[in-house]
Amino acid sequence: MEEQKTLTIEERLKTIENLRLLYNTKEELHNFVGINPNNNNSLARKGGNDQFLKRAIYHELAFEALERTGMQIDEVLDDYEEINSLFDCHLKKNKSKAQYEFNVKMCETLCAVCIYNKPIADIEEPEIQEVCKKAFDEENGIINADIAMLILLLLGIIPHKGQNGDVKDIVGDCGKLYNFFRKLPYEEERMLIKEPPRLDLLKQIIENKDESICRLDLIRLCREVIFNLKTISSSEDFKDVTKWMEDNMLYPQMDGYWLSDNHKAGDGDAWFIEERCDAYVFTHFAKDKKKESFAASIYFEADSLKMYISHPKNIKELIEKKQFNREYMMYLSIDMDNIDTPDLITISPFMLKKNWFNINKLRRVTDEGEIEYLKRTTANYTDKFADDDYSFTISVAAITHRYVYVEDDEKECTYKVPVELYPKIEDCNIDDIIGIIKLKDKRYIGFQNLNLYIDVTSKKDCDESEIIIVENKNIILE
């Protein structure tokens, strides 16, 4: 690939203006930087030869981009320049329906090649094949270009280099991107979730008619959806993201009783939070004398706190159907009055909002008399999802080049999982989340990072899965 030229400060300012990257109209941008809208002036000419002023303006725009989206504007502009340079001959100015449909097909094929590793040789259209060869190094499995930027250009959501003009319908552009991903031919048998969760963020913008977004937001969201798709379609990528989440986990001291902002004295409605293994369990004691428990993980993302929460039915679906169910998972934004030992937690939806976890605030119960009262009154609540209740015990005992040894204290045995038969576990290490899952009358070895669950309920199940059972007293590592 040819070395890319370094853009001058004037070229960067001109591209920001032409792209309407941060502001949807030229007038809004000019108001921000102090250009008189009545003058026929441009951002790149602001200040004449005063390079210090131009750098100051660029610095302010770069800071706003970072604050708003977490993106480095230098990288975005370099990627835009590179895409236009590499694919200029394929970015047709023709706006006919036939050309648009061809561009959509090109985008779909790009996703099939870069996400699902579709062989480029199987592509029939020469032009689409050429684009895919430029974008993807098939021999090394490396993506050579910003696929999100290329898709947005091909769909006409952002203008080609040299074009400019105010954004006429940013919510409509968001809808165009959303519909593209909704109709994308997914390889569902490979996917851990039937549809990428990040797509929900585009849906929210459309439903809320949020005109405050800009093209930089769409670039970020398109990148996130593509990354999301790649992650849920590959066990290796899924493992990497799971590991990233583990590395960014937060474990504040939250054990105890909590009351929601809907609580009224004596109504029997309360929450109990308990830290278990690698996560938390949020148990809701409802007014109808039933309880339900949700697994939750708290982590940092882009310098803000997020919480992933899972419905009791999710683990059963995952084990039985080998997929997460979008209906049983939520992502929330949270805020705490103290990040180590909070007494107040504020919660708001982030992605995949559902009505089964619908609270805005939780306040810790600190009064000993009230704690004793809650213990007493909630002791006999019945489990609303008893058939879906499960326990998970981390119990990996050892890992060798031939076997992963998983101990089951209750059965007083250890299961030897052969690496040769389960190649996905070859790169497991002792710190991975591996253990025994008990789900009603069933028992599984769970490799949570890999989304792999092996039935070891009976000796017959173990024999069918070629899992070796050894009494704990007779363990010899091989």
Protein Blocks (a to p, Z undefined) as FASTA:
>chain_A
ZZdddddfklmmmmmmmnommbcbfklmmmmnopafkbccdfklgopjamklmmmmmmmm
mmmmmmmnopafklmmmmmmmmmmmmmmmmcfblcfklmmmmmmmmmmmmmmmmnopafk
lpmblklmmmmmmmpcfknopafbdfklmmmmmnomaccehiacddfblmlmmmmmmmmm
mmpccdfklpcbfbdfklmmmmmmmmnopakbcfklmmmmmmmmmmmmmmmmpfklmmmm
mmmmmmmpccddfbdcdddfkbcehklpacddddehjbccdddddfkopacdddddddde
ehiacdddddfklmmmmmmnopacfklgccdddddfbfklccbdcdddfbhpafklccfb
dcddfbfklmmmmmmmmmmpccfklmlgccdddfbfbdcfkbccdddfknopacdddfkl
mmmlmmgcfkbccddddehjaccdddfknopacdfkbmmlmmmnopacddfklgccZZ
